[in-house]
Amino acid sequence: MRVRGAATVAVALVTMLSVAGCTNNDALSRQYRDGDTKNYISGDGAVAEFDAKNTDPVDFTATTTDGKTVTAQDYRGKVLVLNFWFALCGPCRVEASDLNSISASKSDEATFVGVNVRDEAATAESFIRSFKVPYANVLDAKDSTVQLALSGSAAPNATPSTVVLDKTGRVSARILGVANKSVLSTLIDDASRR
């Protein structure tokens, strides 16, 4: 038991240290930018927009990295941007600074929530600190409640993926792959006018 516990701690420590040194120029970001995808398949940035009349409000309950429970209803009244990511995802690292910038510039009309799809809390927190992510993040690896809430036509089928919900919680748009800064800003504007 003691050896297994030490091994678990060692693996967690190595993972945290590898994430702690992250910048937009780290090896995984460079690998993605250079087109080396032999170990990773990402979305191509495809954008889908959805008619509000054909979607129901999304409903989920999730736990943030700091242990707080949040629900989809907590975010009603503003556009909600859900970004699906994990710490060792090269394209997730590439888009981090743009997401930070957009979340700041659109704070009056939209709330951002990161949805970590693979990591434990310590690894996710390390990424959040390293990339200075200013918005809340939930852990969705164990029960996939946020991912399942979007199953069907708006499923986040790639990592990263970004889903934009309108003020009433209905899916407005989805980006599969790295979010283009100007495209995401426009999708937020469109969702806020619905």
N, C-alpha and C positions, 0 to 999 in steps of 0.2 A: 504493500500500500504506500509506504513512504517513498519508494523509488518512482512509482507511478505519479504521485503528487509532485515530486521534484521535476519529473519529465514534463508534466503539464505546465508547471510554473516556468520552466525553461523555454518551452515553445511559446508561451504567452509573452515572455520577456523578449525573445527574438523578434516576434511579430510586432510588438510595440516599438522596439528600437528601430526596426526597418521603416515603420510608418513615421516615427518621430523626426527623422531626417528629411521628410518629404518637402519638396519644392516643386514648382511647375517644371523644373528641369531635371527631375530625378530620372533614374533609369527606366522605370515603367512608363513615364510620360514620353521620354525620348523614343522608346520602343514603339509606342502607339503612333507618335508623330511621324516616325520613319517608315510606317507601313508594315512593320514586322508584327504580323498577327498570327504567327504559327501557334502561339499558346493562348490566343484570345480571339473571340469573335464578338464584335460589337455591332450595334445597329449602324445604319448609314446616315442617320440624321433625318430620316423620312418623317414628314409632318402629316398628321391626320387631324382634320377638324370635324367636330360632331355637332349635329343639330340638337339644340336643347330640348326640343319637343320629343325627341326619340330616346332620351336618357332619363333615368331616375336619379335622384340625389344619391351620392356615394355615402355609405355608412361604414365606419370602422371604429374600433377602440384599439389603442396601441400604447406602449410604454416608451417614454423618452429615455435617452441614455442616462439621465440623472434620476430615473425611477418614477417620474410623474406619469399619471394616466391621462391621455388625451383622447378625444373623440372627434369625428368629422364635424359634428355639430358645433364644437368649440370654435370652429373657423368660419362659420356662416356669416354672411354680411360683407365679406371681402373675398376677392379672388384667392384661391388656394393653389399654390404651386407645389406639387409633390415631386421631388427628385430622388430617383432610385439609384443607389450606389453601394459600393463596398470599398474597403481600404486599399486593397491591392489591385484595383481596377485602374489601368493606365488612363483610359479616356475620362474616367471620373476625376482623376487628378488634373487633367488638362482643362476641364470645364470649371473647376472649383472657383477660380478667381472671377470668372465671368458671372457665375451664379451669385457670388458674394456681392459683386457690383450691382447686378440687376436687383437683388433683394433690397439693397440700400436705396437705389433710385426709384423703385416702385413701392416703397413701404407704405405709402398712403392708400394704395389701391390693392395691394396683394400681400399675402403672408406666405413665406416659404417654409416648408418642412422637408427635411431630408429623411429618406426611408432607407435604412441600412438593411440590405437583403442577405448578408452572410456573416457578419462579425459579431463577436461578443462585445459587451459594453466597453471594456478597457481598450480594445483595438479601435473601435469606432471613436471613442473620446480622443485617442491619440491623433487620429486623422483630423478630427474637428479642430483640435488645438494647432496642429501643424499647418493646416490650411486656413486657419482663422475664420472658420465657418460661423457666422453670426446668428444663425437661426436654429430653431429646435430640430432635433433629429430623433427618430424613433427606431427601435430595434424590431425588425420584422423577419429575422432569420428562423426563429423557432416555430411561430404559428402562421406567418404570412397573412395576417389579417388585412393589411392594407393592399397587398398584391391581390388577394382573393376578392376584395371589394371592387376591384377593377377588372376582374376576369371577364372574358368575352371580348367584345370588339375594342375595348380600351385597355387591354392588358399591357403592362409594361414588359414586353417580351424581349428586351435587350437591357444590358447594363452598360452605361447609364441609360435611363429613360426619364422623361419629364412629362408629367401629366398636369394640365391646367384645368381646375374646376372653377365654375362661375360662382357668383355670390350665393347662390342657393345650393351649391354642392354638386351640380351636374357637370359631367365631363364636357369640356369645351374643346380641348385639343390635347394631342399627345405627340411627343418627339421621341423617336427610337434612335438612340445614339447621342453623341455630344450635341448639346443645345447651342445653336447659333444665337449669339447675344441679341442681334436685332430682330431675328425671327421670334425668339421668346418674348421680347419686349412687346412686339406687335400682338402676339397671341394673348398676352396679359391685358393689353388695351382692349382687344376685341371681347374678351370674357367679361371685362368690367362694364362694358356697354350693354350686355345682355340682360 
